[in-house]
């Protein structure tokens, strides 16, 4: 396969995953109460304060920016795969009856999880528009 096509495809996946993660990150700043509700409903963690949502958002923003520019790939790509995996599997009940209560959109998480996995395992090939760090 053409090496440039692989690099372009991985870059397209990285941009797509980044956009989703960015929207989720911005949500933590715009609607911290939504973050608290998600933590309570899907992760059984109660009492996430506005300050905590901002802190989680700030950390997540830094890591997704590393992901966007290809820095610290084992960590940043792994983090993306992990948090999206937890998010996808924590909503398992939504997959049981997708035609009930508007849960059909939860299925979009599955191809995104596959994209996160592909990016993680092919992270060394994902070099288009990466910041290079000298070792």
N, C-alpha and C positions, 0 to 999 in steps of 0.2 A: 504494500500500500504506500501511496505517496506520503512521505514524512510531513510535508507541509499541510496536507489535508488532515492528518491526525492532530497536528498542533492547532490548526484552526478549529477543529471540532471540539477539542478539549477547552480551548479558549471560550468558545460559544457556551459550552456547559458551565464553565466557571462564571461567566457574566450572568447567565440565567440564574444560577444558584445564588450568586451574590445579590442580585436584585431582590429575590424573595427574602433572603436573610436581612437585607437592608430595611425592607418594609417592616419586618418583624422587630428589628432593632429600633426603628423610629417610633413604632407603636409603644415601646416602653417609656419613651419620653413624652409622647403626646397623650397617651392614655395609661398612666401607671396603674390605675384601678383595673384595667383589662388584664394587665400582667398579673396582678394579685389574684384575679378571678381564675385565670388559667392555672396558676400554681396551685390554687386551692382545689379546683375541679379535677385536673388531670394528674397532678403530682402529689396530691394530698399534703401540700405545704400551706399552712394557714398563716395569716398575719404578715404577708409581704407588704412592707410599707412603700410609700411613694419614694422615699430616699433609696430603699433597697432596689426598687425597679430602675431608678436612674443609675445606680451603681452597676447593676446587671447589664443595663443597656450600654453603659460606657465601656465595660470590659468586652462585651460582645462586639461593639463597634470597632474597637482596636483589632480584635482578632479577625473580623470579617474584612477589614482593610488589609491586613497581612495576607489573607486568603486572596483578595482581589489582585494584589501585586505579586503573589507567589513567594512571599517570605515565610521562612520557618515552616516549610510545607508539611513535614511530618506532624507538627503540632497544629498548624492552622487548618489544614485539610482534615486532619483527624478530629479536631474540635467540631468542625462543620458536620462531618459524618456522625459523630457521637450525638450532638444535640438534636440533629434532625432525626436520627434513629430513635432517640428517647421520645421525641415529640410524636413520631409516627406510631411507635408501639404503645405509648401511653394512651392513645386514643382508640385502642383495639375495639372497644364496644361500638364505635361508630361504623365499623366495617361489617358488623353482623347483619344489620338491615339498612342498607344505604338509601332506601327509598323513604325512610321515615325521618321526619323533622329536618329535612334539608342537609343530610349528612353525606350526600353523594360527592360533594367537593373534597371530602377527606381523602378520597381515592387518589387525588392529584399528588398526595404526599408520597405515594409508592414509586412513581417514575422519578420523582425528585430524589428519593433515597437511593435509587439505582444510579442516578447521575452523581450523587455525592460519593458513592462507593467507587464508581469508575474513576472519578477524579482522584480519590485517595490512592487507589492501586496504580494509577498511571501518572502519579504526581511528578515523577522524574521526566516524563515525556511532555508534560504541560509547561512549556517554556516560552510561549509566545507572550510578549509584553510583560515579562517578569522583571522584577528588580534583581539584579545580580549582586550578591554579597561576596566579597573576597574572603577566602578562608585563610 
